[in-house]
């Protein structure tokens, strides 16, 4: 028997906006886009990591009630959710490429802790840390 984490979800304010960001600006690709009434199961994958999916989910029923959904949307917009980490081979080159595609960075590449990192947010407010892989 095997097991493992295959999907990790993010709350987004608009799934079409999230697809445009993750696919067009970050280079992910759509893995699954399925609807059941008003509910949409939408996942994307990084091309170098085909066994992992990032879910782009709306805070809505049947997962949460309307009041909780509103609270979650507000928390995400404020950047209150835990940051995600994107590991890249060359942080400065990735920064230049992504910045040219319109990604708005909250922190330019900085050398620290033996690596280089930068920060950005998606259109919903989810924070990302982009870290250069350490060469061993």
N, C-alpha and C positions, 0 to 999 in steps of 0.2 A: 504494500500500500504506500502511495506517495501523497504528500500534502504540501501545501505552501501557500503563500499569499500571491494571488494572481491579479487582483484589482484593488486599488486604493482610490477612494472617491474624494472629490472636492465639491463644495457647494459653489455654484456660479449663479449670477443673476440672470443670464440669458445664454442658453445653450448654443444658439447660432453664433453669437458674439464670441463665445468661448472656442468654438470650432475654428473660426477665423483666426483667432490668436494662436492657438496651439498648433494648428496645421500650417497656416500661412507664415506665421512669424517665427515659431520655434522649430518647425520641421517635423512635427509628429504626423501620424496618419490615422485616419478613422479606422477603428477595429470593428465596433458594433454601433449601429444606430437603429434601435427598434422602439416602436411605440405600442402602448396599450392604453387606449383612450387618451387622457391628458398626460399620462406618464410616459416619459421618454428615457430609455436606458441608452446612454451615449458614452462610449469609451474611445480613447485614443491610445496610441502606442508610439514610443520612440523607435525609430527604425533600427537602432542598434540593440534593442531590448525587446524582442518579440514575445517573450513569455510574461511580460508585465503590461497591465493596462491601467490607465489613469481614467477614472470615471468622472465625467462632468455632469453633475446632478443638480437639479433645482430643489431647494428645500420646499417640499410640498407633500400633500397627501399622496399615497397612503403612509408615507414614512413619518410625517409629523402633522400636527394640526395647523390651522391657519395662523394662530397667534405665535406659535413656535417658529413657523416658517419665516414670519416677518422679523422676529428676533434674530434668527440665524442670518438672514440677508443683511441686517444692520451690522452684525458682528463681523461678517466677511468684508463688507465695504470699509470698515474701519481698520482692516488688516489685523484683526484679533485672533485669527486662526493660526495654528503652528505653521512655520515656514516649511516649504518643501525644498529639497536639495537636488540640483541638477549638476552632475559631474561632467566636466568637459576636458578635452586634452589640452586646450590652450584658452585660458580665460579671456585674455585680451583679444584674441582673434574672434572668439565667440561673441564677446561684447560688441566689437565693431560690426560683425555680420548682423547680429540681432538689432542693434541700434539703428542700422541702415534700413532694416525692415519695419521700424517704428516701435520697437519695444522701448517702453519708458523705464529707465533704470532709477532706482532709489539710491544706488551707490555704484560708483565707477570701480573698475578693478583696483584692488589694493593688495599689496604683499603683506602677509602676516602668517604666523604659525607655520612657516615653512612652505606656504603655498600662496596662491593668488585667488581672491574671491571678489564677487560683485553681487549686487542685489537688484531685484526688479519685482514688479507686481503684475498680475494679470488684470484684465479689465474689470473683474469682479472685486479686486482688492486682495486676492490671495498672494502672500509673500513668497518669494523664491530666493534662495541663495544659490549662486552659481559658483562652483568651486573647481579649481584646476586639479586634475588627478595628480597625485604625487608620483613622481618617477622613482622607481626603486631599483 
